[in-house]
Amino acid sequence: MLSISLSLSLSLSLSLSLSLSLSLSLSLSLSLSLSLSLSPPLASLEPSQLDNFHAPFPTLTRSILCQQLAYKDDTSIYTRFIQLCGREACINPESVLAQSTIQLWQIRISGRKANYLHDLARKYHNGILSDAAIVNMDDKSSFTMLTM
Protein backbone atom coordinates (compact mmCIF):
# COMPACT_ATOMS: atom_id res chain seq x y z
CA MET A 1 0.00 0.00 0.00
CA LEU A 2 2.86 2.36 0.76
CA SER A 3 4.45 1.87 -2.65
CA ILE A 4 1.17 2.63 -4.44
CA SER A 5 0.89 5.89 -2.55
CA LEU A 6 4.50 6.75 -3.39
CA SER A 7 3.98 5.93 -7.04
CA LEU A 8 0.89 8.11 -7.20
CA SER A 9 2.77 10.95 -5.56
CA LEU A 10 5.58 10.73 -8.09
CA SER A 11 3.24 10.77 -11.07
CA LEU A 12 1.41 13.80 -9.66
CA SER A 13 4.62 15.76 -9.23
CA LEU A 14 5.69 14.80 -12.73
CA SER A 15 2.44 16.12 -14.20
CA LEU A 16 2.79 19.28 -12.17
CA SER A 17 6.31 19.95 -13.40
CA LEU A 18 5.25 19.23 -16.97
CA SER A 19 2.44 21.76 -16.81
CA LEU A 20 4.76 24.31 -15.18
CA SER A 21 7.25 23.73 -17.96
CA LEU A 22 4.60 24.26 -20.63
CA SER A 23 3.35 27.48 -19.08
CA LEU A 24 6.92 28.72 -18.70
CA SER A 25 7.68 28.17 -22.39
CA LEU A 26 4.46 29.93 -23.35
CA SER A 27 5.28 33.01 -21.29
CA LEU A 28 8.86 32.93 -22.55
CA SER A 29 7.76 32.96 -26.18
CA LEU A 30 5.24 35.73 -25.50
CA SER A 31 7.83 37.93 -23.84
CA LEU A 32 10.34 37.20 -26.59
CA SER A 33 7.94 38.18 -29.36
CA LEU A 34 6.88 41.25 -27.38
CA SER A 35 10.47 42.39 -26.86
CA LEU A 36 11.29 41.78 -30.52
CA SER A 37 8.36 43.83 -31.72
CA LEU A 38 9.16 46.70 -29.33
CA SER A 39 12.91 46.85 -29.97
CA PRO A 40 14.09 49.73 -32.18
CA PRO A 41 15.82 49.10 -35.51
CA LEU A 42 19.60 48.66 -35.22
CA ALA A 43 20.27 51.78 -37.33
CA SER A 44 18.38 53.98 -34.87
CA LEU A 45 20.53 52.97 -31.88
CA GLU A 46 23.22 55.24 -30.52
CA PRO A 47 26.78 53.80 -30.39
CA SER A 48 26.58 53.61 -26.58
CA GLN A 49 23.54 51.33 -26.92
CA LEU A 50 25.60 48.82 -28.91
CA ASP A 51 28.03 48.13 -26.06
CA ASN A 52 26.36 44.76 -25.38
CA PHE A 53 26.92 43.57 -28.95
CA HIS A 54 28.27 40.02 -29.08
CA ALA A 55 30.66 39.23 -31.91
CA PRO A 56 29.26 36.68 -34.35
CA PHE A 57 32.14 34.16 -34.21
CA PRO A 58 31.95 33.41 -30.46
CA THR A 59 28.15 33.52 -30.64
CA LEU A 60 28.06 31.01 -33.51
CA THR A 61 30.61 28.85 -31.69
CA ARG A 62 28.46 28.75 -28.57
CA SER A 63 25.39 28.04 -30.66
CA ILE A 64 27.10 25.01 -32.22
CA LEU A 65 28.35 23.77 -28.85
CA CYS A 66 25.05 24.15 -27.01
CA GLN A 67 22.68 22.99 -29.72
CA GLN A 68 20.23 20.36 -28.44
CA LEU A 69 21.70 20.29 -24.93
CA ALA A 70 20.06 20.89 -21.59
CA TYR A 71 21.12 24.11 -19.86
CA LYS A 72 23.27 22.35 -17.24
CA ASP A 73 25.06 20.31 -19.91
CA ASP A 74 25.63 23.25 -22.25
CA THR A 75 27.00 25.39 -19.42
CA SER A 76 29.39 22.64 -18.39
CA ILE A 77 30.65 21.98 -21.93
CA TYR A 78 30.94 25.68 -22.77
CA THR A 79 32.90 26.32 -19.55
CA ARG A 80 35.34 23.51 -20.45
CA PHE A 81 35.63 24.91 -23.99
CA ILE A 82 36.49 28.37 -22.62
CA GLN A 83 39.17 26.79 -20.42
CA LEU A 84 40.57 24.93 -23.42
CA CYS A 85 40.79 28.17 -25.43
CA GLY A 86 42.29 30.11 -22.50
CA ARG A 87 39.40 32.45 -21.67
CA GLU A 88 36.17 33.60 -23.30
CA ALA A 89 37.84 36.59 -25.00
CA CYS A 90 40.22 34.13 -26.70
CA ILE A 91 37.49 32.31 -28.62
CA ASN A 92 38.49 33.07 -32.18
CA PRO A 93 39.15 31.08 -35.36
CA GLU A 94 42.80 30.48 -34.49
CA SER A 95 42.06 29.16 -30.99
CA VAL A 96 39.39 26.81 -32.35
CA LEU A 97 41.66 25.54 -35.14
CA ALA A 98 44.40 24.94 -32.55
CA GLN A 99 42.20 22.34 -30.81
CA SER A 100 42.24 18.85 -32.27
CA THR A 101 39.08 16.82 -32.62
CA ILE A 102 40.43 14.55 -29.86
CA GLN A 103 40.93 17.51 -27.49
CA LEU A 104 37.37 18.64 -28.17
CA TRP A 105 36.06 15.11 -27.71
CA GLN A 106 37.85 14.92 -24.34
CA ILE A 107 35.70 17.82 -23.08
CA ARG A 108 32.58 16.00 -24.36
CA ILE A 109 32.12 17.77 -27.69
CA SER A 110 30.88 15.27 -30.27
CA GLY A 111 32.88 14.58 -33.41
CA ARG A 112 30.15 16.14 -35.54
CA LYS A 113 30.16 19.37 -33.50
CA ALA A 114 33.98 19.43 -33.60
CA ASN A 115 33.74 19.25 -37.41
CA TYR A 116 31.22 22.11 -37.44
CA LEU A 117 33.46 24.23 -35.19
CA HIS A 118 36.52 23.57 -37.36
CA ASP A 119 34.54 24.30 -40.55
CA LEU A 120 33.34 27.63 -39.16
CA ALA A 121 36.86 28.54 -37.98
CA ARG A 122 38.37 27.61 -41.38
CA LYS A 123 35.82 29.81 -43.19
CA TYR A 124 36.82 32.73 -40.97
CA HIS A 125 40.54 31.96 -41.26
CA ASN A 126 40.36 31.75 -45.08
CA GLY A 127 38.36 35.00 -45.33
CA ILE A 128 35.18 33.36 -46.63
CA LEU A 129 33.37 34.69 -43.54
CA SER A 130 34.02 37.52 -41.11
CA ASP A 131 32.09 39.14 -38.28
CA ALA A 132 31.47 42.21 -40.44
CA ALA A 133 30.23 40.10 -43.36
CA ILE A 134 27.83 38.11 -41.17
CA VAL A 135 26.40 41.24 -39.54
CA ASN A 136 25.68 42.72 -42.99
CA MET A 137 24.19 39.55 -44.54
CA ASP A 138 20.52 38.76 -44.75
CA ASP A 139 19.33 35.49 -43.20
CA LYS A 140 19.33 33.55 -46.48
CA SER A 141 22.87 34.61 -47.38
CA SER A 142 24.26 33.82 -43.94
CA PHE A 143 22.54 30.41 -43.98
CA THR A 144 24.05 29.69 -47.40
CA MET A 145 27.55 30.76 -46.35
CA LEU A 146 27.45 28.82 -43.10
CA THR A 147 26.21 25.59 -44.67
CA MET A 148 28.26 25.50 -47.89
C-alpha positions in Angstrom: 0.0 0.0 0.0 2.9 2.4 0.8 4.5 1.9 -2.6 1.2 2.6 -4.4 0.9 5.9 -2.5 4.5 6.7 -3.4 4.0 5.9 -7.0 0.9 8.1 -7.2 2.8 11.0 -5.6 5.6 10.7 -8.1 3.2 10.8 -11.1 1.4 13.8 -9.7 4.6 15.8 -9.2 5.7 14.8 -12.7 2.4 16.1 -14.2 2.8 19.3 -12.2 6.3 20.0 -13.4 5.3 19.2 -17.0 2.4 21.8 -16.8 4.8 24.3 -15.2 7.3 23.7 -18.0 4.6 24.3 -20.6 3.3 27.5 -19.1 6.9 28.7 -18.7 7.7 28.2 -22.4 4.5 29.9 -23.3 5.3 33.0 -21.3 8.9 32.9 -22.6 7.8 33.0 -26.2 5.2 35.7 -25.5 7.8 37.9 -23.8 10.3 37.2 -26.6 7.9 38.2 -29.4 6.9 41.2 -27.4 10.5 42.4 -26.9 11.3 41.8 -30.5 8.4 43.8 -31.7 9.2 46.7 -29.3 12.9 46.9 -30.0 14.1 49.7 -32.2 15.8 49.1 -35.5 19.6 48.7 -35.2 20.3 51.8 -37.3 18.4 54.0 -34.9 20.5 53.0 -31.9 23.2 55.2 -30.5 26.8 53.8 -30.4 26.6 53.6 -26.6 23.5 51.3 -26.9 25.6 48.8 -28.9 28.0 48.1 -26.1 26.4 44.8 -25.4 26.9 43.6 -29.0 28.3 40.0 -29.1 30.7 39.2 -31.9 29.3 36.7 -34.4 32.1 34.2 -34.2 32.0 33.4 -30.5 28.2 33.5 -30.6 28.1 31.0 -33.5 30.6 28.8 -31.7 28.5 28.7 -28.6 25.4 28.0 -30.7 27.1 25.0 -32.2 28.3 23.8 -28.8 25.1 24.1 -27.0 22.7 23.0 -29.7 20.2 20.4 -28.4 21.7 20.3 -24.9 20.1 20.9 -21.6 21.1 24.1 -19.9 23.3 22.3 -17.2 25.1 20.3 -19.9 25.6 23.3 -22.2 27.0 25.4 -19.4 29.4 22.6 -18.4 30.7 22.0 -21.9 30.9 25.7 -22.8 32.9 26.3 -19.5 35.3 23.5 -20.5 35.6 24.9 -24.0 36.5 28.4 -22.6 39.2 26.8 -20.4 40.6 24.9 -23.4 40.8 28.2 -25.4 42.3 30.1 -22.5 39.4 32.4 -21.7 36.2 33.6 -23.3 37.8 36.6 -25.0 40.2 34.1 -26.7 37.5 32.3 -28.6 38.5 33.1 -32.2 39.1 31.1 -35.4 42.8 30.5 -34.5 42.1 29.2 -31.0 39.4 26.8 -32.4 41.7 25.5 -35.1 44.4 24.9 -32.6 42.2 22.3 -30.8 42.2 18.9 -32.3 39.1 16.8 -32.6 40.4 14.5 -29.9 40.9 17.5 -27.5 37.4 18.6 -28.2 36.1 15.1 -27.7 37.8 14.9 -24.3 35.7 17.8 -23.1 32.6 16.0 -24.4 32.1 17.8 -27.7 30.9 15.3 -30.3 32.9 14.6 -33.4 30.2 16.1 -35.5 30.2 19.4 -33.5 34.0 19.4 -33.6 33.7 19.3 -37.4 31.2 22.1 -37.4 33.5 24.2 -35.2 36.5 23.6 -37.4 34.5 24.3 -40.5 33.3 27.6 -39.2 36.9 28.5 -38.0 38.4 27.6 -41.4 35.8 29.8 -43.2 36.8 32.7 -41.0 40.5 32.0 -41.3 40.4 31.7 -45.1 38.4 35.0 -45.3 35.2 33.4 -46.6 33.4 34.7 -43.5 34.0 37.5 -41.1 32.1 39.1 -38.3 31.5 42.2 -40.4 30.2 40.1 -43.4 27.8 38.1 -41.2 26.4 41.2 -39.5 25.7 42.7 -43.0 24.2 39.5 -44.5 20.5 38.8 -44.7 19.3 35.5 -43.2 19.3 33.6 -46.5 22.9 34.6 -47.4 24.3 33.8 -43.9 22.5 30.4 -44.0 24.1 29.7 -47.4 27.5 30.8 -46.4 27.4 28.8 -43.1 26.2 25.6 -44.7 28.3 25.5 -47.9 
